[in-house]
Amino acid sequence: MLGPILIVLTLVIAFPISFFVIGAVLSVLLGHSLTKEGEYMNEGSELIELNQ
């Protein structure tokens, strides 16, 4: 009886939490890389100073 309880707890608790954590990490990495790429591609633009 312990096996099915552990499987249900894993499906209900562990998987959704891990998906949220993985999604947050990927969002941070993507946002950081896109910000750095935007700063690199528009280096010397006067609009960069207006954004801050």
N, CA, C and O atoms as a Tripos MOL2 file, in Angstrom:
@<TRIPOS>MOLECULE
protein
  208   207    52     0     0
PROTEIN
NO_CHARGES

@<TRIPOS>ATOM
      1 N           0.8210   -1.1990    0.0000 N.3       1 MET1
      2 CA          0.0000    0.0000    0.0000 C.3       1 MET1
      3 C           0.8650    1.2640    0.0000 C.2       1 MET1
      4 O           0.3970    2.3320   -0.3950 O.2       1 MET1
      5 N           2.0980    1.1540    0.4310 N.am      2 LEU2
      6 CA          2.9750    2.3190    0.4700 C.3       2 LEU2
      7 C           3.3990    2.7490   -0.9390 C.2       2 LEU2
      8 O           3.5800    3.9400   -1.1910 O.2       2 LEU2
      9 N           3.5560    1.8050   -1.8450 N.am      3 GLY3
     10 CA          3.9800    2.1100   -3.2150 C.3       3 GLY3
     11 C           3.0350    3.0400   -3.9470 C.2       3 GLY3
     12 O           3.4670    4.0670   -4.4700 O.2       3 GLY3
     13 N           1.7450    2.7020   -3.9960 N.am      4 PRO4
     14 CA          0.8150    3.6060   -4.6950 C.3       4 PRO4
     15 C           0.7260    4.9940   -4.0690 C.2       4 PRO4
     16 O           0.5480    5.9850   -4.7780 O.2       4 PRO4
     17 N           0.8470    5.0710   -2.7440 N.am      5 ILE5
     18 CA          0.8170    6.3760   -2.0780 C.3       5 ILE5
     19 C           2.0200    7.2170   -2.5000 C.2       5 ILE5
     20 O           1.8830    8.4120   -2.7620 O.2       5 ILE5
     21 N           3.1960    6.5940   -2.5660 N.am      6 LEU6
     22 CA          4.3930    7.3270   -3.0070 C.3       6 LEU6
     23 C           4.2850    7.7590   -4.4590 C.2       6 LEU6
     24 O           4.7240    8.8530   -4.8110 O.2       6 LEU6
     25 N           3.7090    6.9200   -5.3030 N.am      7 ILE7
     26 CA          3.5380    7.2810   -6.7130 C.3       7 ILE7
     27 C           2.5820    8.4640   -6.8460 C.2       7 ILE7
     28 O           2.8500    9.3920   -7.6090 O.2       7 ILE7
     29 N           1.4830    8.4390   -6.1190 N.am      8 VAL8
     30 CA          0.5170    9.5440   -6.1820 C.3       8 VAL8
     31 C           1.1320   10.8290   -5.6450 C.2       8 VAL8
     32 O           0.9400   11.8920   -6.2350 O.2       8 VAL8
     33 N           1.8550   10.7550   -4.5550 N.am      9 LEU9
     34 CA          2.5150   11.9500   -4.0140 C.3       9 LEU9
     35 C           3.5410   12.5070   -4.9980 C.2       9 LEU9
     36 O           3.6640   13.7220   -5.1550 O.2       9 LEU9
     37 N           4.2650   11.6240   -5.6490 N.am     10 THR10
     38 CA          5.2400   12.0830   -6.6430 C.3      10 THR10
     39 C           4.5450   12.7790   -7.8010 C.2      10 THR10
     40 O           4.9900   13.8370   -8.2470 O.2      10 THR10
     41 N           3.4680   12.1990   -8.2870 N.am     11 LEU11
     42 CA          2.7540   12.8000   -9.4180 C.3      11 LEU11
     43 C           2.0730   14.1110   -9.0570 C.2      11 LEU11
     44 O           1.9940   15.0170   -9.8860 O.2      11 LEU11
     45 N           1.5810   14.2210   -7.8270 N.am     12 VAL12
     46 CA          0.8150   15.4100   -7.4350 C.3      12 VAL12
     47 C           1.7120   16.5240   -6.9110 C.2      12 VAL12
     48 O           1.4080   17.6990   -7.1210 O.2      12 VAL12
     49 N           2.8020   16.1920   -6.2380 N.am     13 ILE13
     50 CA          3.6280   17.2030   -5.5870 C.3      13 ILE13
     51 C           4.9560   17.4230   -6.3060 C.2      13 ILE13
     52 O           5.2840   18.5550   -6.6610 O.2      13 ILE13
     53 N           5.7120   16.3710   -6.5210 N.am     14 ALA14
     54 CA          7.0860   16.5210   -7.0020 C.3      14 ALA14
     55 C           7.1570   16.9900   -8.4580 C.2      14 ALA14
     56 O           7.9440   17.8810   -8.7760 O.2      14 ALA14
     57 N           6.3550   16.4090   -9.3360 N.am     15 PHE15
     58 CA          6.4380   16.7840  -10.7440 C.3      15 PHE15
     59 C           6.0400   18.2360  -11.0030 C.2      15 PHE15
     60 O           6.7790   18.9410  -11.6900 O.2      15 PHE15
     61 N           4.9010   18.7180  -10.4840 N.am     16 PRO16
     62 CA          4.5670   20.1320  -10.7380 C.3      16 PRO16
     63 C           5.5980   21.1040  -10.1750 C.2      16 PRO16
     64 O           5.9270   22.0990  -10.8210 O.2      16 PRO16
     65 N           6.1040   20.8300   -8.9920 N.am     17 ILE17
     66 CA          7.1130   21.7190   -8.4120 C.3      17 ILE17
     67 C           8.3710   21.7200   -9.2680 C.2      17 ILE17
     68 O           8.9520   22.7760   -9.5170 O.2      17 ILE17
     69 N           8.7980   20.5320   -9.7230 N.am     18 SER18
     70 CA         10.0100   20.4740  -10.5450 C.3      18 SER18
     71 C           9.8010   21.1810  -11.8830 C.2      18 SER18
     72 O          10.7290   21.8080  -12.3930 O.2      18 SER18
     73 N           8.5920   21.0910  -12.4680 N.am     19 PHE19
     74 CA          8.3310   21.8010  -13.7160 C.3      19 PHE19
     75 C           8.3920   23.3150  -13.5160 C.2      19 PHE19
     76 O           8.9230   24.0300  -14.3650 O.2      19 PHE19
     77 N           7.8520   23.8080  -12.3970 N.am     20 PHE20
     78 CA          7.9210   25.2440  -12.1230 C.3      20 PHE20
     79 C           9.3570   25.7060  -11.9140 C.2      20 PHE20
     80 O           9.7410   26.7720  -12.3950 O.2      20 PHE20
     81 N          10.1510   24.9140  -11.2030 N.am     21 VAL21
     82 CA         11.5470   25.2870  -10.9470 C.3      21 VAL21
     83 C          12.3410   25.2710  -12.2430 C.2      21 VAL21
     84 O          13.1140   26.1920  -12.5090 O.2      21 VAL21
     85 N          12.1580   24.2350  -13.0530 N.am     22 ILE22
     86 CA         12.8690   24.1610  -14.3270 C.3      22 ILE22
     87 C          12.4540   25.3210  -15.2330 C.2      22 ILE22
     88 O          13.3010   25.9150  -15.9010 O.2      22 ILE22
     89 N          11.1600   25.6490  -15.2620 N.am     23 GLY23
     90 CA         10.6820   26.7730  -16.0700 C.3      23 GLY23
     91 C          11.2550   28.0980  -15.6070 C.2      23 GLY23
     92 O          11.5930   28.9500  -16.4290 O.2      23 GLY23
     93 N          11.3670   28.2820  -14.2960 N.am     24 ALA24
     94 CA         11.9320   29.5240  -13.7750 C.3      24 ALA24
     95 C          13.4050   29.6520  -14.1380 C.2      24 ALA24
     96 O          13.8600   30.7300  -14.5200 O.2      24 ALA24
     97 N          14.1500   28.5600  -14.0200 N.am     25 VAL25
     98 CA         15.5820   28.5910  -14.3610 C.3      25 VAL25
     99 C          15.7600   28.8740  -15.8450 C.2      25 VAL25
    100 O          16.6120   29.6800  -16.2210 O.2      25 VAL25
    101 N          14.9740   28.2270  -16.6870 N.am     26 LEU26
    102 CA         15.0850   28.4800  -18.1270 C.3      26 LEU26
    103 C          14.6950   29.9170  -18.4730 C.2      26 LEU26
    104 O          15.2990   30.5190  -19.3610 O.2      26 LEU26
    105 N          13.6990   30.4730  -17.7870 N.am     27 SER27
    106 CA         13.3010   31.8590  -18.0350 C.3      27 SER27
    107 C          14.4030   32.8400  -17.6560 C.2      27 SER27
    108 O          14.6440   33.8180  -18.3640 O.2      27 SER27
    109 N          15.0680   32.5750  -16.5360 N.am     28 VAL28
    110 CA         16.1710   33.4420  -16.1150 C.3      28 VAL28
    111 C          17.3110   33.3760  -17.1150 C.2      28 VAL28
    112 O          17.8670   34.4070  -17.4940 O.2      28 VAL28
    113 N          17.6620   32.1740  -17.5430 N.am     29 LEU29
    114 CA         18.7590   32.0290  -18.5040 C.3      29 LEU29
    115 C          18.4260   32.6790  -19.8450 C.2      29 LEU29
    116 O          19.2740   33.3440  -20.4400 O.2      29 LEU29
    117 N          17.2040   32.4900  -20.3180 N.am     30 LEU30
    118 CA         16.8050   33.0890  -21.5920 C.3      30 LEU30
    119 C          16.7540   34.6070  -21.4900 C.2      30 LEU30
    120 O          17.2260   35.2980  -22.3920 O.2      30 LEU30
    121 N          16.1940   35.1330  -20.4170 N.am     31 GLY31
    122 CA         16.1370   36.5850  -20.2480 C.3      31 GLY31
    123 C          17.5050   37.2140  -20.1570 C.2      31 GLY31
    124 O          17.7540   38.2700  -20.7390 O.2      31 GLY31
    125 N          18.4090   36.5550  -19.4130 N.am     32 HIS32
    126 CA         19.7660   37.0840  -19.2860 C.3      32 HIS32
    127 C          20.4930   37.0620  -20.6260 C.2      32 HIS32
    128 O          21.1540   38.0340  -20.9920 O.2      32 HIS32
    129 N          20.3740   35.9580  -21.3540 N.am     33 SER33
    130 CA         21.0810   35.8700  -22.6310 C.3      33 SER33
    131 C          20.5080   36.8500  -23.6570 C.2      33 SER33
    132 O          21.2600   37.4270  -24.4420 O.2      33 SER33
    133 N          19.1890   37.0450  -23.6590 N.am     34 LEU34
    134 CA         18.6090   38.0030  -24.5980 C.3      34 LEU34
    135 C          18.9700   39.4380  -24.2450 C.2      34 LEU34
    136 O          19.1600   40.2640  -25.1380 O.2      34 LEU34
    137 N          19.0680   39.7470  -22.9600 N.am     35 THR35
    138 CA         19.4820   41.0820  -22.5470 C.3      35 THR35
    139 C          20.9190   41.3530  -22.9800 C.2      35 THR35
    140 O          21.2240   42.4170  -23.5180 O.2      35 THR35
    141 N          21.8030   40.3750  -22.7410 N.am     36 LYS36
    142 CA         23.2020   40.5580  -23.1420 C.3      36 LYS36
    143 C          23.3380   40.6680  -24.6480 C.2      36 LYS36
    144 O          24.1290   41.4730  -25.1380 O.2      36 LYS36
    145 N          22.5800   39.8750  -25.3880 N.am     37 GLU37
    146 CA         22.6350   39.9480  -26.8450 C.3      37 GLU37
    147 C          22.1240   41.2940  -27.3490 C.2      37 GLU37
    148 O          22.6910   41.8690  -28.2780 O.2      37 GLU37
    149 N          21.0500   41.7980  -26.7350 N.am     38 GLY38
    150 CA         20.5210   43.1030  -27.1320 C.3      38 GLY38
    151 C          21.5040   44.2210  -26.8590 C.2      38 GLY38
    152 O          21.6490   45.1370  -27.6690 O.2      38 GLY38
    153 N          22.1840   44.1540  -25.7160 N.am     39 GLU39
    154 CA         23.1960   45.1740  -25.4100 C.3      39 GLU39
    155 C          24.3750   45.0790  -26.3750 C.2      39 GLU39
    156 O          24.9300   46.1020  -26.7770 O.2      39 GLU39
    157 N          24.7630   43.8500  -26.7500 N.am     40 TYR40
    158 CA         25.8980   43.6650  -27.6660 C.3      40 TYR40
    159 C          25.5370   44.1390  -29.0770 C.2      40 TYR40
    160 O          26.3360   44.8130  -29.7260 O.2      40 TYR40
    161 N          24.3360   43.7900  -29.5520 N.am     41 MET41
    162 CA         23.9540   44.1310  -30.9190 C.3      41 MET41
    163 C          23.7080   45.6310  -31.0850 C.2      41 MET41
    164 O          23.8520   46.1570  -32.1890 O.2      41 MET41
    165 N          23.3390   46.3250  -30.0070 N.am     42 ASN42
    166 CA         23.0360   47.7540  -30.1010 C.3      42 ASN42
    167 C          24.0580   48.6040  -29.3670 C.2      42 ASN42
    168 O          23.7310   49.6700  -28.8470 O.2      42 ASN42
    169 N          25.2730   48.1370  -29.3280 N.am     43 GLU43
    170 CA         26.3280   48.8740  -28.6460 C.3      43 GLU43
    171 C          26.5590   50.2130  -29.3460 C.2      43 GLU43
    172 O          26.6910   50.2790  -30.5680 O.2      43 GLU43
    173 N          26.6040   51.2500  -28.5650 N.am     44 GLY44
    174 CA         26.8310   52.5820  -29.1150 C.3      44 GLY44
    175 C          25.5420   53.3360  -29.4220 C.2      44 GLY44
    176 O          25.5900   54.4990  -29.8230 O.2      44 GLY44
    177 N          24.4100   52.7030  -29.2450 N.am     45 SER45
    178 CA         23.1290   53.3640  -29.5170 C.3      45 SER45
    179 C          22.7920   54.3070  -28.3730 C.2      45 SER45
    180 O          23.0600   54.0130  -27.2080 O.2      45 SER45
    181 N          22.2050   55.4340  -28.7170 N.am     46 GLU46
    182 CA         21.8570   56.3850  -27.6650 C.3      46 GLU46
    183 C          20.5860   55.9510  -26.9220 C.2      46 GLU46
    184 O          20.2910   56.4980  -25.8590 O.2      46 GLU46
    185 N          19.8420   55.0030  -27.4440 N.am     47 LEU47
    186 CA         18.6150   54.5520  -26.7840 C.3      47 LEU47
    187 C          18.8960   53.6770  -25.5700 C.2      47 LEU47
    188 O          18.0320   53.5520  -24.7020 O.2      47 LEU47
    189 N          20.0760   53.0650  -25.4800 N.am     48 ILE48
    190 CA         20.4120   52.2170  -24.3430 C.3      48 ILE48
    191 C          20.3980   53.0440  -23.0600 C.2      48 ILE48
    192 O          19.9260   52.5590  -22.0310 O.2      48 ILE48
    193 N          20.9010   54.2770  -23.0940 N.am     49 GLU49
    194 CA         20.9560   55.1000  -21.8930 C.3      49 GLU49
    195 C          19.5630   55.5450  -21.4590 C.2      49 GLU49
    196 O          19.3590   55.8330  -20.2800 O.2      49 GLU49
    197 N          18.5990   55.6090  -22.3770 N.am     50 LEU50
    198 CA         17.2550   56.0350  -22.0240 C.3      50 LEU50
    199 C          16.4920   54.9400  -21.2810 C.2      50 LEU50
    200 O          15.5440   55.2390  -20.5550 O.2      50 LEU50
    201 N          16.8880   53.6880  -21.4490 N.am     51 ASN51
    202 CA         16.1750   52.5750  -20.8320 C.3      51 ASN51
    203 C          16.4800   52.4500  -19.3450 C.2      51 ASN51
    204 O          15.7530   51.7500  -18.6410 O.2      51 ASN51
    205 N          17.4920   53.0790  -18.8550 N.am     52 GLN52
    206 CA         17.8830   52.8710  -17.4580 C.3      52 GLN52
    207 C          17.4560   53.9620  -16.5880 C.2      52 GLN52
    208 O          17.7130   53.9290  -15.3840 O.2      52 GLN52
@<TRIPOS>BOND
     1     1     2 1
     2     2     3 1
     3     3     4 2
     4     3     5 am
     5     5     6 1
     6     6     7 1
     7     7     8 2
     8     7     9 am
     9     9    10 1
    10    10    11 1
    11    11    12 2
    12    11    13 am
    13    13    14 1
    14    14    15 1
    15    15    16 2
    16    15    17 am
    17    17    18 1
    18    18    19 1
    19    19    20 2
    20    19    21 am
    21    21    22 1
    22    22    23 1
    23    23    24 2
    24    23    25 am
    25    25    26 1
    26    26    27 1
    27    27    28 2
    28    27    29 am
    29    29    30 1
    30    30    31 1
    31    31    32 2
    32    31    33 am
    33    33    34 1
    34    34    35 1
    35    35    36 2
    36    35    37 am
    37    37    38 1
    38    38    39 1
    39    39    40 2
    40    39    41 am
    41    41    42 1
    42    42    43 1
    43    43    44 2
    44    43    45 am
    45    45    46 1
    46    46    47 1
    47    47    48 2
    48    47    49 am
    49    49    50 1
    50    50    51 1
    51    51    52 2
    52    51    53 am
    53    53    54 1
    54    54    55 1
    55    55    56 2
    56    55    57 am
    57    57    58 1
    58    58    59 1
    59    59    60 2
    60    59    61 am
    61    61    62 1
    62    62    63 1
    63    63    64 2
    64    63    65 am
    65    65    66 1
    66    66    67 1
    67    67    68 2
    68    67    69 am
    69    69    70 1
    70    70    71 1
    71    71    72 2
    72    71    73 am
    73    73    74 1
    74    74    75 1
    75    75    76 2
    76    75    77 am
    77    77    78 1
    78    78    79 1
    79    79    80 2
    80    79    81 am
    81    81    82 1
    82    82    83 1
    83    83    84 2
    84    83    85 am
    85    85    86 1
    86    86    87 1
    87    87    88 2
    88    87    89 am
    89    89    90 1
    90    90    91 1
    91    91    92 2
    92    91    93 am
    93    93    94 1
    94    94    95 1
    95    95    96 2
    96    95    97 am
    97    97    98 1
    98    98    99 1
    99    99   100 2
   100    99   101 am
   101   101   102 1
   102   102   103 1
   103   103   104 2
   104   103   105 am
   105   105   106 1
   106   106   107 1
   107   107   108 2
   108   107   109 am
   109   109   110 1
   110   110   111 1
   111   111   112 2
   112   111   113 am
   113   113   114 1
   114   114   115 1
   115   115   116 2
   116   115   117 am
   117   117   118 1
   118   118   119 1
   119   119   120 2
   120   119   121 am
   121   121   122 1
   122   122   123 1
   123   123   124 2
   124   123   125 am
   125   125   126 1
   126   126   127 1
   127   127   128 2
   128   127   129 am
   129   129   130 1
   130   130   131 1
   131   131   132 2
   132   131   133 am
   133   133   134 1
   134   134   135 1
   135   135   136 2
   136   135   137 am
   137   137   138 1
   138   138   139 1
   139   139   140 2
   140   139   141 am
   141   141   142 1
   142   142   143 1
   143   143   144 2
   144   143   145 am
   145   145   146 1
   146   146   147 1
   147   147   148 2
   148   147   149 am
   149   149   150 1
   150   150   151 1
   151   151   152 2
   152   151   153 am
   153   153   154 1
   154   154   155 1
   155   155   156 2
   156   155   157 am
   157   157   158 1
   158   158   159 1
   159   159   160 2
   160   159   161 am
   161   161   162 1
   162   162   163 1
   163   163   164 2
   164   163   165 am
   165   165   166 1
   166   166   167 1
   167   167   168 2
   168   167   169 am
   169   169   170 1
   170   170   171 1
   171   171   172 2
   172   171   173 am
   173   173   174 1
   174   174   175 1
   175   175   176 2
   176   175   177 am
   177   177   178 1
   178   178   179 1
   179   179   180 2
   180   179   181 am
   181   181   182 1
   182   182   183 1
   183   183   184 2
   184   183   185 am
   185   185   186 1
   186   186   187 1
   187   187   188 2
   188   187   189 am
   189   189   190 1
   190   190   191 1
   191   191   192 2
   192   191   193 am
   193   193   194 1
   194   194   195 1
   195   195   196 2
   196   195   197 am
   197   197   198 1
   198   198   199 1
   199   199   200 2
   200   199   201 am
   201   201   202 1
   202   202   203 1
   203   203   204 2
   204   203   205 am
   205   205   206 1
   206   206   207 1
   207   207   208 2
@<TRIPOS>SUBSTRUCTURE
     1 MET1         2 RESIDUE 1 A MET
     2 LEU2         6 RESIDUE 1 A LEU
     3 GLY3        10 RESIDUE 1 A GLY
     4 PRO4        14 RESIDUE 1 A PRO
     5 ILE5        18 RESIDUE 1 A ILE
     6 LEU6        22 RESIDUE 1 A LEU
     7 ILE7        26 RESIDUE 1 A ILE
     8 VAL8        30 RESIDUE 1 A VAL
     9 LEU9        34 RESIDUE 1 A LEU
    10 THR10       38 RESIDUE 1 A THR
    11 LEU11       42 RESIDUE 1 A LEU
    12 VAL12       46 RESIDUE 1 A VAL
    13 ILE13       50 RESIDUE 1 A ILE
    14 ALA14       54 RESIDUE 1 A ALA
    15 PHE15       58 RESIDUE 1 A PHE
    16 PRO16       62 RESIDUE 1 A PRO
    17 ILE17       66 RESIDUE 1 A ILE
    18 SER18       70 RESIDUE 1 A SER
    19 PHE19       74 RESIDUE 1 A PHE
    20 PHE20       78 RESIDUE 1 A PHE
    21 VAL21       82 RESIDUE 1 A VAL
    22 ILE22       86 RESIDUE 1 A ILE
    23 GLY23       90 RESIDUE 1 A GLY
    24 ALA24       94 RESIDUE 1 A ALA
    25 VAL25       98 RESIDUE 1 A VAL
    26 LEU26      102 RESIDUE 1 A LEU
    27 SER27      106 RESIDUE 1 A SER
    28 VAL28      110 RESIDUE 1 A VAL
    29 LEU29      114 RESIDUE 1 A LEU
    30 LEU30      118 RESIDUE 1 A LEU
    31 GLY31      122 RESIDUE 1 A GLY
    32 HIS32      126 RESIDUE 1 A HIS
    33 SER33      130 RESIDUE 1 A SER
    34 LEU34      134 RESIDUE 1 A LEU
    35 THR35      138 RESIDUE 1 A THR
    36 LYS36      142 RESIDUE 1 A LYS
    37 GLU37      146 RESIDUE 1 A GLU
    38 GLY38      150 RESIDUE 1 A GLY
    39 GLU39      154 RESIDUE 1 A GLU
    40 TYR40      158 RESIDUE 1 A TYR
    41 MET41      162 RESIDUE 1 A MET
    42 ASN42      166 RESIDUE 1 A ASN
    43 GLU43      170 RESIDUE 1 A GLU
    44 GLY44      174 RESIDUE 1 A GLY
    45 SER45      178 RESIDUE 1 A SER
    46 GLU46      182 RESIDUE 1 A GLU
    47 LEU47      186 RESIDUE 1 A LEU
    48 ILE48      190 RESIDUE 1 A ILE
    49 GLU49      194 RESIDUE 1 A GLU
    50 LEU50      198 RESIDUE 1 A LEU
    51 ASN51      202 RESIDUE 1 A ASN
    52 GLN52      206 RESIDUE 1 A GLN
